[in-house]
Amino acid sequence: MFKARRRISLVAVYILIALIFLSLAVYLVPQTKIYDYIDSPNTFPSAVTAVLFCILILAASTIYKMLRNYLENQTMRTGVTAFLTEFTEKLKLCYSSEDFYNLIAKILEEKADCSVLYVNSATNYVLYNSPNRLSSNQELMDQLARNYPIEWEDGTFFLGENFGIVSSHKAARGFFMACNSHHLYVFCRYTEKFDLEVFPKLFEELERFQLRSQTISSLSEISELSKEWEQLAETQRSFLPHKMPNTDRLSIAAYFRPLINVSGDYYSVLKIDEHKTLVMLGDVSGKGLAAALVMGLVMNTVKIKENKEDLPSMIYAIDKSIKEMHLQDKYTVLFLGIIDTQKMTIRYVNASMSDSVIVTRSPDGYRIKSLTSNCSILGIIPLENIEVSEQRLFSGDLIMMASDGVSEVMNENKVELGETELFTNTIKKSASKSPAEFIDDIVKLVFSYNSDSKLHDDLTMLVAKIHG
């Protein structure tokens, strides 16, 4: 309904604008013979008409946006659809199962008069069921478990009278959403009155809620129950890659050394196809549990994103996920890139992450090309348009990503390592080595430059090398 009205509005607005333009154009352009116009051209009416056309197009866009907002409020926030819209919006603020169940009771049960069943299909365990005869019926639960096993594909589906799938929501008496081995069943006699546009938004927020609750529980539950930071650190390290993927013409190595047990640094390497590899390295502001929660959230956001080649979309998703945690002062800097060994390029977004470089061979030896920042920090300030940069790669090139704990380590004179020729010379000298050997050289340099005194930040590096 909303989608159809939106299309009709768009067509109507532009037809109206076109009629206005044609009427004014006929009025403004004088009726002259073609040969008179050639002998004595008058460009003023044409110029006025062109300006008028641009003004009318801008007016059409403004009017359409106003109509769209009006129609959305009329359709999505009135009638029975308003219940699902309210539920979807408040689901953004849920961080635990208890929050989720309270929201179901308050909106879907009390306001919308729905019956709800929430099941972990992997264990066939009922996580929540409404206190009424329908959703508490054991036969119904058994039937749903048989009809929709754990292998059922993720998505939104409509339920008929006998709780089988129906293609049209007009014949439905409920719907269910399969998401990450969890099934949410909502039984409602007036399902046909819901606007279809509300379901994709609800599914998206359900998926995000599951990610938030899983990440928070996996990190904070251990801390609360055991009070052992080492256990929490082990959980955090489980988010990091256990081994690097095998990729054509590309070798990768990493180094991760948290200052304390729990770190705000993170990295990831994900193989997209035989030629493309996604690499990411980032640093969350601060230390401790809050930083670890953000780190886990970022890692999972990237992992579940289907189109990993759409870097702007991934950056927006990370930014939105952090902001929705409402942790006030928490943000992240990160480098996110795709190395393509077939096209020999790296496409990247550098969100204020320092020390990302390409070390490439030249006739005079190795030289360093910086992969400069092209995006602001994520999670705390409004994002502008995301720019994706691209650099050409050559056989033998080495790509180095490092957190600022590497370059900002100081000697006894309080001079940062990144400001010295010693640092750049070591990078150039070691660029011919394998990524693992290169990292060993940089780590040795950091500790020797620091005179083996106490470090003040996490040390994290991710290094990739292109082979011929």
Secondary structure as UniProt FT lines:
FT   HELIX           2..28
FT   HELIX           34..39
FT   HELIX           44..76
FT   TURN            79..80
FT   HELIX           81..91
FT   TURN            92..93
FT   HELIX           97..103
FT   HELIX           104..111
FT   STRAND          115..120
FT   TURN            121..124
FT   STRAND          125..129
FT   TURN            133..136
FT   HELIX           138..147
FT   TURN            150..151
FT   STRAND          155..159
FT   TURN            161..162
FT   STRAND          165..166
FT   HELIX           169..171
FT   STRAND          174..179
FT   TURN            180..181
FT   STRAND          182..187
FT   TURN            189..190
FT   HELIX           191..193
FT   TURN            196..197
FT   HELIX           198..226
FT   HELIX           229..237
FT   TURN            238..239
FT   TURN            248..249
FT   STRAND          250..257
FT   STRAND          265..271
FT   STRAND          276..284
FT   HELIX           288..304
FT   TURN            308..309
FT   HELIX           311..323
FT   TURN            324..325
FT   STRAND          332..340
FT   TURN            341..344
FT   STRAND          345..351
FT   STRAND          357..362
FT   TURN            363..364
FT   STRAND          365..370
FT   STRAND          389..392
FT   TURN            395..396
FT   STRAND          398..402
FT   HELIX           404..407
FT   TURN            412..413
FT   HELIX           417..419
FT   HELIX           421..430
FT   TURN            431..432
FT   HELIX           435..449
FT   TURN            450..452
FT   STRAND          459..466
//
